[in-house]
Amino acid sequence: MKTLIKTGLSILCVWAGTAWGAPITFNTALPVHEGGYVLREQFIYMKIADDPTPAQRDMRVSGVMSVLGYGVTSDFALFGMLPWFNKRLDMTMGGEALTRRESGVGDLTVLGRYTAFQRDTPGRTLRIAPFLGVKAPTGEEDARDGFGRLPPAVQPGSGSWDALGGAVVTWQTLDLQIDGQAGYQASREAKGFQPGNVLRIDASLQYRLWPRNLGADVPAFLYGVLEASLAHSARDRIGGADDPNSGGTTLSITPGLQYVTRKWIVEAGIQIPLNQHLNGTALRNDYVITTGFRINF
């Protein structure tokens, strides 16, 4: 279920007013041009149903991630991200089927990213950009149904103020782009529950599939995308004590495609776990499907 937290780090941006291939599941170091905006909408569907217990827990999450970025200067950009979730948890309790669900706006994340290193040569660029941000508790964290208060995983929000930071590096040529990111999210306690802190390391390759030869009048590009993500989540804490059935390490890959024009991008990818070493009876991810678009103006 930490996929919901990890998805919150996926913010994309653009370079010098032109749309380029970029990671689907995380950040890039290419800047938003000064005074410009980038709008990104991602539509996400998650299946988290690999349950090792007799409860047969089956969680489905659909949602929309809305991201708006602004280029304050040529080196510094601000981003705001606000998700909307529809969450449903089916399970068996006492021999009877039970469904708990909730939908609503999630927590707002605001972050700044600064280009600390830049080297441009003909046909290629290398950039390194640290980022720092905060997640505010704008989502409902005390939703209830006929069975009482919903479990934290089904709540739209967390109720806590969290900090996140890291750095991203991008190397881009005319044919391909390679991105890498290291990020950390530190969560605080709210109403007796504290999600485990998350460390995430990502890598992405975007390779131009079409056209094979560049020309002066090429209107668009098709990129193949392959990404890898290693995420480690500490155990959650409930009432001041560690939850033994939470946290762990997951290695995932995400193959995808991007159709890129000068002003907008359409993209799709599916994240598949290769290895999940989770604690106790923590619910395991099945897959995450992501589609969306990005416009810069």
Secondary structure, DSSP 8 states (H G I E B T S, - for coil): -THHHHHTT-----BTTB-----SSS-------TT-EEEEEEEEEEEE-B--STT--EEEEEEEEEEEEEESSSSEEEEEEEEEEEEEEEEEETTEEEEEEEEEE--EEEEEEE--EEEEETTEEEEEEEEEEEEE--S----EETTEE--GGGSS---S-EEEEEEEEEEEESSEEEEEEEEEEE---BTTEE---EEEEEEEEEEEEE-SS--TT--EEEEEEEEEEEEEE---EETTEE-TTS-EEEEEEEEEEEEEESSEEEEEEEEEEEEEEESTT--B--EEEEEEEEEE-
